[in-house]
């Protein structure tokens, strides 16, 4: 496909076709929302996932990579889930992406990525992107996502959320806001080249406060119970979370316990022009997730 690109910050592919963006994790919490936003704004999204997306993409099957990248000039990068060592895989994919004509990458990272424990490759991917001269990049460092309370990442059992927090606070962020920021970076790569955005909600809440909000909105009994961190991690591993991921769970919960959870930033409003979604607004929008709750049998 012929391009008019004169450098990595050029925003168009050619005279006839709209830009084409590959959205990894295209069936996930942010990817599906991002694809809709891009389509409405004149960038063609190509969703990619192991199943259910426009194209099949599997990090462990390199044969799926080249086809997913065909004709793409911008990329929403979501790294392999429930893993901590993936920098080499991602680097190989980015090499291929550059050779196939990708000129911009928006990377879904994690809040305080620079503080990630040794052996967790979040910051390594950020550094890899920064070292590449053939493409521009934007880093999206997201706080704990509000949707964790909806999709089973923080299970509700008999009306109780159980997570180690020690009473600490977190500025939970709406996945829709992450998608909105990602869309802006992919629509205008040059305008966001080299930027690192810390994406949070507008309030730092305790888990007790989050549960109280969910109870108020749903009209049902929703409570929070703190738990010993190692006990909780052991339970997660017993439930099937890979053992290597324990270091990530320990870091994410430990940041809240020690009082270093995410605090509100203005970056969502700075990029999108509207304030970040409040936790109450999220709860009201997704109220059906709690109003249909039925206690598990004892």
C-alpha positions as CSV (number, residue, x, y, z in Angstrom):
1,X,0.0,0.0,0.0
2,X,1.5,3.4,-1.0
3,X,2.1,5.9,1.7
4,X,2.7,9.6,1.9
5,X,4.6,9.2,5.2
6,X,7.8,11.3,5.4
7,X,8.6,10.3,9.0
8,X,7.4,8.5,12.0
9,X,5.1,11.3,13.0
10,X,3.1,11.5,9.8
11,X,-0.6,11.0,10.4
12,X,-1.9,9.6,7.1
13,X,-1.2,6.4,5.2
14,X,-2.2,7.5,1.6
15,X,-4.5,9.7,-0.4
16,X,-7.4,7.2,-0.7
17,X,-7.6,5.1,2.4
18,X,-8.2,6.2,6.1
19,X,-5.5,5.3,8.6
20,X,-5.6,1.7,9.9
21,X,-4.9,1.0,13.5
22,X,-4.2,-2.4,15.0
23,X,-5.9,-2.8,18.4
24,X,-4.4,-5.6,20.4
25,X,-6.6,-6.9,23.1
26,X,-9.4,-5.9,20.8
27,X,-12.1,-7.8,22.7
28,X,-10.9,-6.6,26.1
29,X,-12.0,-3.8,28.4
30,X,-10.2,-0.9,26.7
31,X,-9.6,-2.4,23.2
32,X,-13.3,-2.9,22.3
33,X,-14.2,0.6,23.4
34,X,-11.2,2.1,21.6
35,X,-12.2,0.4,18.4
36,X,-15.6,2.0,18.5
37,X,-14.1,5.5,19.1
38,X,-11.6,5.2,16.3
39,X,-14.3,4.0,13.8
40,X,-16.4,7.1,14.7
41,X,-13.5,9.4,14.2
42,X,-12.2,8.3,10.8
43,X,-9.5,5.7,11.7
44,X,-10.2,2.2,10.7
45,X,-9.7,-0.2,13.7
46,X,-8.5,-3.8,13.2
47,X,-9.2,-5.6,16.5
48,X,-6.9,-8.5,17.3
49,X,-7.2,-11.2,19.9
50,X,-6.9,-15.0,20.2
51,X,-10.6,-15.3,19.4
52,X,-13.7,-13.1,18.7
53,X,-11.8,-10.2,17.0
54,X,-11.4,-9.1,13.4
55,X,-8.1,-11.0,13.2
56,X,-6.6,-13.8,15.3
57,X,-3.5,-12.7,17.3
58,X,-1.6,-14.8,19.8
59,X,1.5,-13.6,21.4
60,X,2.8,-17.2,21.5
61,X,2.1,-17.9,17.8
62,X,4.3,-15.6,15.7
63,X,2.5,-16.9,12.6
64,X,-0.4,-14.7,13.5
65,X,1.6,-11.5,13.8
66,X,2.5,-10.5,10.2
67,X,-1.1,-10.8,8.9
68,X,-2.4,-8.7,11.7
69,X,0.0,-5.9,10.9
70,X,-0.7,-5.8,7.1
71,X,-1.4,-2.2,6.0
72,X,-1.3,-0.9,9.6
73,X,0.5,2.4,10.4
74,X,-0.5,2.7,14.1
75,X,-0.8,0.3,17.0
76,X,-2.4,0.0,20.4
77,X,0.0,-2.2,22.3
78,X,-1.4,-4.4,25.1
79,X,1.3,-6.9,26.3
80,X,0.6,-10.5,27.3
81,X,-1.7,-10.9,30.3
82,X,-0.9,-12.6,33.6
83,X,2.9,-12.6,32.8
84,X,5.8,-10.6,34.0
85,X,8.5,-11.6,31.5
86,X,7.6,-10.6,27.9
87,X,10.0,-7.9,26.8
88,X,11.8,-10.1,24.3
89,X,8.5,-11.2,22.7
90,X,7.3,-7.6,22.5
91,X,10.6,-6.4,21.1
92,X,10.5,-9.0,18.3
93,X,6.9,-8.0,17.5
94,X,7.9,-4.3,17.4
95,X,10.7,-5.1,15.0
96,X,8.2,-6.7,12.7
97,X,5.7,-3.9,13.2
98,X,8.4,-1.3,12.1
99,X,9.3,-3.4,9.1
100,X,5.6,-3.6,8.1
101,X,5.2,0.1,8.2
102,X,3.9,0.9,11.7
103,X,4.9,4.4,12.6
104,X,3.2,5.0,16.0
105,X,2.6,2.9,19.1
106,X,0.3,3.8,22.1
107,X,1.3,1.4,24.9
108,X,-1.0,0.5,27.7
109,X,1.3,0.5,30.7
110,X,0.7,0.6,34.5
111,X,0.7,3.5,36.9
112,X,4.1,4.1,38.5
113,X,5.7,1.7,35.9
114,X,9.1,3.2,36.7
115,X,8.7,1.6,40.2
116,X,7.9,-1.9,39.0
117,X,9.8,-4.7,40.7
118,X,12.9,-6.2,39.1
119,X,11.8,-9.0,36.8
120,X,8.6,-7.3,35.7
121,X,8.9,-6.1,32.1
122,X,6.6,-3.1,32.1
123,X,9.3,-0.5,32.3
124,X,11.5,-2.5,29.9
125,X,8.8,-2.2,27.2
126,X,8.6,1.6,27.8
127,X,12.4,1.8,27.4
128,X,12.3,-0.3,24.3
129,X,9.8,2.1,22.7
130,X,11.8,5.1,23.7
131,X,14.9,3.7,22.0
132,X,13.3,3.2,18.6
133,X,13.8,5.9,16.0
134,X,11.6,4.5,13.3
135,X,8.4,5.2,15.2
136,X,6.8,7.5,17.7
137,X,5.1,6.3,20.9
138,X,2.9,7.3,23.7
139,X,2.7,5.7,27.1
140,X,-0.6,5.3,29.0
141,X,0.1,4.5,32.6
142,X,-3.3,3.4,34.0
143,X,-4.3,3.1,37.6
144,X,-6.5,0.3,39.0
145,X,-9.4,0.0,36.6
146,X,-13.0,0.5,37.9
147,X,-14.2,-2.4,35.8
148,X,-12.2,-4.7,38.2
149,X,-15.4,-4.5,40.3
150,X,-17.5,-5.7,37.5
151,X,-15.7,-8.4,35.6
152,X,-14.6,-10.7,38.3
153,X,-11.1,-9.4,38.8
154,X,-12.2,-8.4,42.3
155,X,-14.9,-11.1,43.0
156,X,-18.0,-10.2,44.9
157,X,-18.8,-13.2,47.2
158,X,-21.9,-13.0,49.4
159,X,-22.0,-9.3,48.9
160,X,-18.4,-8.7,50.0
161,X,-15.3,-7.6,48.1
162,X,-12.1,-9.0,49.6
163,X,-8.8,-7.4,48.6
164,X,-5.7,-6.4,50.7
165,X,-5.5,-2.7,51.0
166,X,-4.6,-1.8,54.6
167,X,-7.1,1.1,54.3
168,X,-5.0,2.7,51.6
169,X,-6.4,4.7,48.7
170,X,-6.5,4.3,44.9
171,X,-7.7,6.7,42.2
172,X,-9.6,4.1,40.2
173,X,-9.9,4.9,36.5
174,X,-12.7,4.1,34.1
175,X,-11.7,1.9,31.1
176,X,-13.8,4.2,28.9
177,X,-11.5,7.1,29.9
178,X,-8.4,5.0,29.0
179,X,-9.9,4.2,25.6
180,X,-10.8,7.9,25.1
181,X,-7.2,9.0,25.7
182,X,-5.8,6.1,23.6
183,X,-8.1,7.2,20.8
184,X,-6.7,10.8,20.9
185,X,-3.1,9.5,20.7
186,X,-3.9,7.3,17.8
187,X,-5.8,10.0,15.9
188,X,-3.0,12.5,16.3
189,X,0.3,10.6,16.8
190,X,2.5,13.6,16.2
191,X,0.6,15.6,18.9
192,X,1.2,13.0,21.5
193,X,4.7,11.7,20.5
194,X,6.9,10.9,23.5
195,X,4.1,11.7,26.0
196,X,3.6,9.7,29.2
197,X,0.1,10.0,30.6
198,X,-0.9,8.9,34.1
199,X,-4.5,7.9,33.8
200,X,-6.6,8.0,37.0
201,X,-10.0,8.9,38.3
202,X,-10.7,12.2,39.9
203,X,-10.8,10.8,43.5
204,X,-8.6,8.6,45.6
205,X,-10.9,6.2,47.3
206,X,-10.5,3.5,49.9
207,X,-12.0,0.1,49.1
208,X,-14.5,0.7,51.8
209,X,-15.6,4.0,50.1
210,X,-15.9,2.2,46.8
211,X,-18.0,-0.6,48.3
212,X,-20.3,2.1,50.0
213,X,-20.8,3.7,46.6
214,X,-21.7,0.5,45.0
215,X,-24.1,-0.3,47.8
216,X,-25.7,3.2,47.5
217,X,-26.2,2.9,43.8
218,X,-27.4,-0.7,43.6
219,X,-29.6,-0.6,46.7
220,X,-28.0,-3.9,47.8
221,X,-25.7,-4.8,50.6
222,X,-22.1,-4.5,49.2
223,X,-19.3,-4.4,51.7
224,X,-15.5,-4.6,51.8
225,X,-13.2,-6.8,53.9
226,X,-9.5,-6.4,54.2
227,X,-7.3,-9.5,54.1
228,X,-3.7,-10.4,54.7
229,X,-1.8,-9.8,51.5
230,X,0.0,-13.1,51.4
231,X,-3.2,-15.0,52.2
232,X,-4.9,-13.3,49.3
233,X,-2.1,-14.0,46.9
234,X,-2.0,-17.6,47.9
235,X,-5.8,-17.8,47.2
236,X,-5.3,-16.2,43.7
237,X,-2.6,-18.8,42.9
238,X,-4.8,-21.6,44.1
239,X,-7.5,-20.3,41.8
240,X,-5.2,-20.6,38.8
241,X,-3.2,-17.4,38.6
242,X,0.3,-18.3,37.4
243,X,2.9,-18.5,40.2
244,X,5.2,-16.0,38.4
245,X,2.4,-13.4,38.6
246,X,2.6,-13.3,42.4
247,X,5.2,-10.6,42.2
248,X,2.9,-8.4,40.2
249,X,0.0,-8.9,42.6
250,X,2.3,-8.2,45.6
251,X,3.4,-4.9,44.0
252,X,-0.1,-3.7,42.9
253,X,-1.7,-4.4,46.3
254,X,1.5,-3.3,48.2
255,X,1.4,0.1,46.6
256,X,-2.1,0.7,48.1
257,X,-1.2,-0.8,51.5
258,X,1.8,1.4,51.9
259,X,-0.1,4.6,50.9
260,X,1.5,4.8,47.4
261,X,-1.6,4.0,45.4
262,X,-2.5,6.2,42.5
263,X,-3.5,9.8,43.2
264,X,-5.6,11.9,40.9
265,X,-3.9,13.5,37.9
266,X,-5.3,15.9,35.3
267,X,-4.1,13.9,32.3
268,X,-7.5,12.5,31.1
269,X,-9.0,16.0,31.0
270,X,-5.8,17.4,29.5
271,X,-6.0,15.0,26.6
272,X,-9.8,14.6,26.1
273,X,-11.0,18.0,27.2
274,X,-13.5,16.5,29.7
275,X,-13.0,15.5,33.4
276,X,-12.3,11.9,34.3
277,X,-15.3,9.8,35.2
278,X,-16.1,9.6,38.9
279,X,-16.5,6.3,40.6
280,X,-20.2,7.1,41.3
281,X,-20.9,7.9,37.7
282,X,-19.2,4.6,36.7
283,X,-21.3,2.7,39.3
284,X,-24.6,4.4,38.1
285,X,-23.7,3.6,34.4
286,X,-23.0,-0.1,35.3
287,X,-25.6,-0.5,38.0
288,X,-27.0,-3.6,36.4
289,X,-23.8,-5.4,37.5
290,X,-24.8,-5.1,41.1
291,X,-28.6,-4.9,41.0
292,X,-28.7,-8.4,39.5
293,X,-26.4,-9.9,42.3
294,X,-27.6,-13.0,43.9
295,X,-25.7,-14.4,46.9
296,X,-23.7,-17.6,46.3
297,X,-25.1,-20.6,48.1
298,X,-23.4,-21.4,51.4
